[in-house]
């Protein structure tokens, strides 16, 4: 399941418990990600799900739910 993989990646990258991550979790506000963290995350997700994430899309991917929906639609 995409959500489970995304949770594992986020938990590892931001050193948080997987159980604390929900579809409503905000990547920057709740996980403390800065713009460099977000770009690194997008590269990791691109590798994991074999897809390209266009930089113009990144600003729309603010929550875990938005990330999951994007991956499901593009991977």
N, CA, C and O atoms as CSV, one atom per row, in Angstrom:
chain,resi,resn,atom,element,x,y,z
A,1,UNK,N,N,0.839,-1.183,0.000
A,1,UNK,CA,C,0.000,0.000,0.000
A,1,UNK,C,C,0.887,1.251,0.000
A,1,UNK,O,O,1.880,1.316,0.725
A,2,UNK,N,N,0.533,2.204,-0.789
A,2,UNK,CA,C,1.330,3.418,-0.958
A,2,UNK,C,C,1.491,4.160,0.365
A,2,UNK,O,O,2.593,4.591,0.706
A,3,UNK,N,N,0.406,4.310,1.105
A,3,UNK,CA,C,0.458,5.052,2.364
A,3,UNK,C,C,1.478,4.450,3.326
A,3,UNK,O,O,2.221,5.182,3.980
A,4,UNK,N,N,1.518,3.124,3.416
A,4,UNK,CA,C,2.456,2.459,4.327
A,4,UNK,C,C,3.903,2.731,3.922
A,4,UNK,O,O,4.747,2.987,4.780
A,5,UNK,N,N,4.193,2.677,2.630
A,5,UNK,CA,C,5.551,2.960,2.154
A,5,UNK,C,C,5.935,4.412,2.424
A,5,UNK,O,O,7.046,4.701,2.868
A,6,UNK,N,N,5.003,5.319,2.149
A,6,UNK,CA,C,5.265,6.746,2.373
A,6,UNK,C,C,5.515,6.997,3.855
A,6,UNK,O,O,6.433,7.736,4.208
A,7,UNK,N,N,4.708,6.389,4.729
A,7,UNK,CA,C,4.903,6.549,6.168
A,7,UNK,C,C,6.284,6.077,6.585
A,7,UNK,O,O,6.955,6.746,7.371
A,8,UNK,N,N,6.716,4.938,6.070
A,8,UNK,CA,C,8.028,4.404,6.437
A,8,UNK,C,C,9.146,5.340,5.984
A,8,UNK,O,O,10.102,5.572,6.724
A,9,UNK,N,N,9.027,5.873,4.781
A,9,UNK,CA,C,10.038,6.793,4.260
A,9,UNK,C,C,10.075,8.068,5.099
A,9,UNK,O,O,11.151,8.537,5.471
A,10,UNK,N,N,8.900,8.631,5.398
A,10,UNK,CA,C,8.839,9.857,6.200
A,10,UNK,C,C,9.378,9.625,7.612
A,10,UNK,O,O,10.120,10.455,8.137
A,11,UNK,N,N,9.014,8.519,8.217
A,11,UNK,CA,C,9.484,8.219,9.571
A,11,UNK,C,C,11.001,8.122,9.606
A,11,UNK,O,O,11.646,8.611,10.534
A,12,UNK,N,N,11.558,7.488,8.591
A,12,UNK,CA,C,13.014,7.352,8.511
A,12,UNK,C,C,13.685,8.692,8.264
A,12,UNK,O,O,14.658,9.030,8.938
A,13,UNK,N,N,13.179,9.458,7.309
A,13,UNK,CA,C,13.818,10.724,6.941
A,13,UNK,C,C,13.708,11.778,8.042
A,13,UNK,O,O,14.642,12.550,8.255
A,14,UNK,N,N,12.578,11.814,8.739
A,14,UNK,CA,C,12.352,12.873,9.719
A,14,UNK,C,C,12.440,12.381,11.163
A,14,UNK,O,O,12.148,13.130,12.095
A,15,UNK,N,N,12.840,11.126,11.346
A,15,UNK,CA,C,13.062,10.549,12.666
A,15,UNK,C,C,11.844,10.715,13.580
A,15,UNK,O,O,11.938,11.218,14.700
A,16,UNK,N,N,10.705,10.274,13.059
A,16,UNK,CA,C,9.462,10.280,13.835
A,16,UNK,C,C,8.873,8.876,13.812
A,16,UNK,O,O,9.252,8.041,12.990
A,17,UNK,N,N,7.940,8.631,14.728
A,17,UNK,CA,C,7.267,7.339,14.767
A,17,UNK,C,C,6.284,7.225,13.600
A,17,UNK,O,O,5.554,8.171,13.306
A,18,UNK,N,N,6.268,6.077,12.943
A,18,UNK,CA,C,5.318,5.861,11.843
A,18,UNK,C,C,3.886,6.074,12.294
A,18,UNK,O,O,3.071,6.611,11.545
A,19,UNK,N,N,3.573,5.653,13.522
A,19,UNK,CA,C,2.203,5.774,14.030
A,19,UNK,C,C,1.750,7.218,14.171
A,19,UNK,O,O,0.550,7.487,14.232
A,20,UNK,N,N,2.700,8.155,14.224
A,20,UNK,CA,C,2.325,9.569,14.378
A,20,UNK,C,C,1.975,10.210,13.038
A,20,UNK,O,O,1.505,11.347,13.001
A,21,UNK,N,N,2.200,9.495,11.942
A,21,UNK,CA,C,1.955,10.035,10.604
A,21,UNK,C,C,0.584,9.583,10.109
A,21,UNK,O,O,0.280,8.391,10.061
A,22,UNK,N,N,-0.234,10.571,9.744
A,22,UNK,CA,C,-1.562,10.284,9.205
A,22,UNK,C,C,-1.664,10.925,7.825
A,22,UNK,O,O,-0.743,11.608,7.377
A,23,UNK,N,N,-2.787,10.700,7.160
A,23,UNK,CA,C,-3.016,11.318,5.856
A,23,UNK,C,C,-3.088,12.843,5.985
A,23,UNK,O,O,-2.833,13.558,5.016
A,24,UNK,N,N,-3.434,13.341,7.176
A,24,UNK,CA,C,-3.564,14.785,7.395
A,24,UNK,C,C,-2.259,15.448,7.834
A,24,UNK,O,O,-2.199,16.672,7.947
A,25,UNK,N,N,-1.220,14.661,8.081
A,25,UNK,CA,C,0.058,15.216,8.540
A,25,UNK,C,C,0.620,16.174,7.493
A,25,UNK,O,O,0.740,15.832,6.316
A,26,UNK,N,N,0.965,17.393,7.951
A,26,UNK,CA,C,1.594,18.382,7.074
A,26,UNK,C,C,3.097,18.148,7.079
A,26,UNK,O,O,3.719,18.047,8.137
A,27,UNK,N,N,3.669,18.065,5.891
A,27,UNK,CA,C,5.078,17.719,5.770
A,27,UNK,C,C,5.976,18.791,6.385
A,27,UNK,O,O,6.912,18.466,7.116
A,28,UNK,N,N,5.707,20.046,6.101
A,28,UNK,CA,C,6.554,21.102,6.645
A,28,UNK,C,C,6.150,21.472,8.068
A,28,UNK,O,O,7.010,21.565,8.944
A,29,UNK,N,N,4.871,21.683,8.312
A,29,UNK,CA,C,4.419,22.129,9.632
A,29,UNK,C,C,4.585,21.052,10.708
A,29,UNK,O,O,5.108,21.332,11.787
A,30,UNK,N,N,4.147,19.831,10.423
A,30,UNK,CA,C,4.157,18.777,11.441
A,30,UNK,C,C,5.480,18.024,11.529
A,30,UNK,O,O,5.874,17.582,12.608
A,31,UNK,N,N,6.161,17.878,10.404
A,31,UNK,CA,C,7.414,17.113,10.402
A,31,UNK,C,C,8.648,18.010,10.428
A,31,UNK,O,O,9.769,17.523,10.579
A,32,UNK,N,N,8.445,19.313,10.282
A,32,UNK,CA,C,9.571,20.245,10.358
A,32,UNK,C,C,10.456,20.259,9.132
A,32,UNK,O,O,11.624,20.638,9.219
A,33,UNK,N,N,9.926,19.857,7.995
A,33,UNK,CA,C,10.719,19.804,6.767
A,33,UNK,C,C,10.959,21.205,6.216
A,33,UNK,O,O,10.060,22.047,6.207
A,34,UNK,N,N,12.189,21.440,5.757
A,34,UNK,CA,C,12.464,22.677,5.033
A,34,UNK,C,C,12.487,22.350,3.536
A,34,UNK,O,O,12.276,21.202,3.147
A,35,UNK,N,N,12.743,23.352,2.704
A,35,UNK,CA,C,12.662,23.128,1.257
A,35,UNK,C,C,13.669,22.078,0.782
A,35,UNK,O,O,13.372,21.322,-0.143
A,36,UNK,N,N,14.835,22.017,1.388
A,36,UNK,CA,C,15.827,21.004,1.012
A,36,UNK,C,C,15.334,19.607,1.392
A,36,UNK,O,O,15.487,18.657,0.625
A,37,UNK,N,N,14.740,19.494,2.588
A,37,UNK,CA,C,14.161,18.210,3.009
A,37,UNK,C,C,13.088,17.746,2.032
A,37,UNK,O,O,13.023,16.567,1.683
A,38,UNK,N,N,12.247,18.679,1.594
A,38,UNK,CA,C,11.160,18.342,0.678
A,38,UNK,C,C,11.719,17.842,-0.647
A,38,UNK,O,O,11.220,16.858,-1.194
A,39,UNK,N,N,12.742,18.502,-1.169
A,39,UNK,CA,C,13.332,18.062,-2.441
A,39,UNK,C,C,13.977,16.682,-2.290
A,39,UNK,O,O,13.866,15.838,-3.179
A,40,UNK,N,N,14.647,16.459,-1.165
A,40,UNK,CA,C,15.245,15.144,-0.912
A,40,UNK,C,C,14.154,14.079,-0.825
A,40,UNK,O,O,14.309,12.976,-1.349
A,41,UNK,N,N,13.057,14.417,-0.162
A,41,UNK,CA,C,11.928,13.498,-0.051
A,41,UNK,C,C,11.371,13.159,-1.432
A,41,UNK,O,O,11.078,11.997,-1.716
A,42,UNK,N,N,11.224,14.161,-2.284
A,42,UNK,CA,C,10.682,13.931,-3.626
A,42,UNK,C,C,11.606,13.024,-4.445
A,42,UNK,O,O,11.135,12.188,-5.217
A,43,UNK,N,N,12.912,13.190,-4.276
A,43,UNK,CA,C,13.855,12.317,-4.988
A,43,UNK,C,C,13.735,10.885,-4.467
A,43,UNK,O,O,13.750,9.933,-5.247
A,44,UNK,N,N,13.618,10.739,-3.160
A,44,UNK,CA,C,13.469,9.406,-2.561
A,44,UNK,C,C,12.185,8.738,-3.043
A,44,UNK,O,O,12.190,7.564,-3.415
A,45,UNK,N,N,11.086,9.493,-3.034
A,45,UNK,CA,C,9.812,8.938,-3.494
A,45,UNK,C,C,9.857,8.620,-4.983
A,45,UNK,O,O,9.283,7.624,-5.422
A,46,UNK,N,N,10.528,9.452,-5.754
A,46,UNK,CA,C,10.681,9.193,-7.181
A,46,UNK,C,C,11.397,7.885,-7.429
A,46,UNK,O,O,11.006,7.108,-8.300
A,47,UNK,N,N,12.461,7.638,-6.653
A,47,UNK,CA,C,13.206,6.377,-6.777
A,47,UNK,C,C,12.367,5.199,-6.322
A,47,UNK,O,O,12.325,4.165,-6.989
A,48,UNK,N,N,11.705,5.349,-5.195
A,48,UNK,CA,C,10.925,4.247,-4.613
A,48,UNK,C,C,9.763,3.828,-5.506
A,48,UNK,O,O,9.481,2.639,-5.651
A,49,UNK,N,N,9.090,4.813,-6.106
A,49,UNK,CA,C,7.898,4.520,-6.894
A,49,UNK,C,C,8.137,4.641,-8.398
A,49,UNK,O,O,7.190,4.590,-9.183
A,50,UNK,N,N,9.402,4.801,-8.803
A,50,UNK,CA,C,9.793,4.860,-10.211
A,50,UNK,C,C,8.957,5.884,-10.985
A,50,UNK,O,O,8.261,5.550,-11.943
A,51,UNK,N,N,9.048,7.134,-10.540
A,51,UNK,CA,C,8.305,8.209,-11.185
A,51,UNK,C,C,9.083,9.514,-11.076
A,51,UNK,O,O,10.025,9.627,-10.292
A,52,UNK,N,N,8.679,10.486,-11.864
A,52,UNK,CA,C,9.272,11.816,-11.815
A,52,UNK,C,C,8.311,12.749,-11.097
A,52,UNK,O,O,7.101,12.707,-11.319
A,53,UNK,N,N,8.863,13.589,-10.234
A,53,UNK,CA,C,8.055,14.606,-9.562
A,53,UNK,C,C,8.520,15.957,-10.087
A,53,UNK,O,O,9.644,16.379,-9.817
A,54,UNK,N,N,7.664,16.627,-10.831
A,54,UNK,CA,C,8.000,17.930,-11.389
A,54,UNK,C,C,8.041,18.964,-10.264
A,54,UNK,O,O,7.198,18.950,-9.367
A,55,UNK,N,N,9.026,19.856,-10.320
A,55,UNK,CA,C,9.172,20.863,-9.259
A,55,UNK,C,C,7.926,21.714,-9.084
A,55,UNK,O,O,7.630,22.152,-7.972
A,56,UNK,N,N,7.194,21.955,-10.158
A,56,UNK,CA,C,5.983,22.774,-10.055
A,56,UNK,C,C,4.883,22.071,-9.255
A,56,UNK,O,O,3.979,22.723,-8.733
A,57,UNK,N,N,4.961,20.741,-9.160
A,57,UNK,CA,C,3.963,19.979,-8.399
A,57,UNK,C,C,4.253,19.999,-6.899
A,57,UNK,O,O,3.341,19.849,-6.086
A,58,UNK,N,N,5.511,20.181,-6.540
A,58,UNK,CA,C,5.928,20.034,-5.146
A,58,UNK,C,C,5.155,20.955,-4.217
A,58,UNK,O,O,4.771,20.541,-3.123
A,59,UNK,N,N,4.921,22.193,-4.628
A,59,UNK,CA,C,4.239,23.139,-3.746
A,59,UNK,C,C,2.811,22.727,-3.423
A,59,UNK,O,O,2.248,23.202,-2.437
A,60,UNK,N,N,2.206,21.849,-4.235
A,60,UNK,CA,C,0.855,21.371,-3.985
A,60,UNK,C,C,0.829,20.150,-3.063
A,60,UNK,O,O,-0.231,19.756,-2.576
A,61,UNK,N,N,1.985,19.561,-2.831
A,61,UNK,CA,C,2.063,18.328,-2.050
A,61,UNK,C,C,2.446,18.654,-0.607
A,61,UNK,O,O,3.567,18.384,-0.177
A,62,UNK,N,N,1.516,19.230,0.122
A,62,UNK,CA,C,1.816,19.716,1.473
A,62,UNK,C,C,1.476,18.723,2.571
A,62,UNK,O,O,2.011,18.814,3.676
A,63,UNK,N,N,0.594,17.775,2.280
A,63,UNK,CA,C,0.217,16.779,3.283
A,63,UNK,C,C,0.573,15.380,2.803
A,63,UNK,O,O,0.817,15.149,1.619
A,64,UNK,N,N,0.596,14.466,3.747
A,64,UNK,CA,C,0.860,13.066,3.399
A,64,UNK,C,C,-0.223,12.557,2.453
A,64,UNK,O,O,0.070,11.823,1.509
A,65,UNK,N,N,-1.465,12.941,2.699
A,65,UNK,CA,C,-2.569,12.518,1.838
A,65,UNK,C,C,-2.390,12.989,0.404
A,65,UNK,O,O,-2.648,12.242,-0.540
A,66,UNK,N,N,-1.948,14.230,0.245
A,66,UNK,CA,C,-1.705,14.764,-1.100
A,66,UNK,C,C,-0.583,13.998,-1.786
A,66,UNK,O,O,-0.648,13.727,-2.985
A,67,UNK,N,N,0.443,13.653,-1.020
A,67,UNK,CA,C,1.554,12.860,-1.580
A,67,UNK,C,C,1.060,11.501,-2.047
A,67,UNK,O,O,1.380,11.065,-3.153
A,68,UNK,N,N,0.286,10.834,-1.211
A,68,UNK,CA,C,-0.225,9.488,-1.531
A,68,UNK,C,C,-1.084,9.539,-2.794
A,68,UNK,O,O,-0.926,8.708,-3.688
A,69,UNK,N,N,-1.995,10.519,-2.869
A,69,UNK,CA,C,-2.851,10.637,-4.048
A,69,UNK,C,C,-2.030,10.904,-5.306
A,69,UNK,O,O,-2.315,10.353,-6.369
A,70,UNK,N,N,-1.012,11.750,-5.180
A,70,UNK,CA,C,-0.140,12.067,-6.319
A,70,UNK,C,C,0.579,10.802,-6.795
A,70,UNK,O,O,0.639,10.528,-7.994
A,71,UNK,N,N,1.115,10.048,-5.861
A,71,UNK,CA,C,1.848,8.817,-6.205
A,71,UNK,C,C,0.904,7.813,-6.872
A,71,UNK,O,O,1.243,7.213,-7.892
A,72,UNK,N,N,-0.283,7.639,-6.284
A,72,UNK,CA,C,-1.246,6.680,-6.851
A,72,UNK,C,C,-1.633,7.082,-8.279
A,72,UNK,O,O,-1.876,6.211,-9.115
A,73,UNK,N,N,-1.693,8.360,-8.564
A,73,UNK,CA,C,-2.089,8.825,-9.887
A,73,UNK,C,C,-0.936,8.803,-10.899
A,73,UNK,O,O,-1.173,8.766,-12.107
A,74,UNK,N,N,0.309,8.827,-10.411
A,74,UNK,CA,C,1.448,8.990,-11.313
A,74,UNK,C,C,2.447,7.854,-11.343
A,74,UNK,O,O,3.316,7.825,-12.214
A,75,UNK,N,N,2.347,6.923,-10.422
A,75,UNK,CA,C,3.342,5.844,-10.376
A,75,UNK,C,C,2.896,4.657,-11.212
A,75,UNK,O,O,3.608,3.655,-11.291
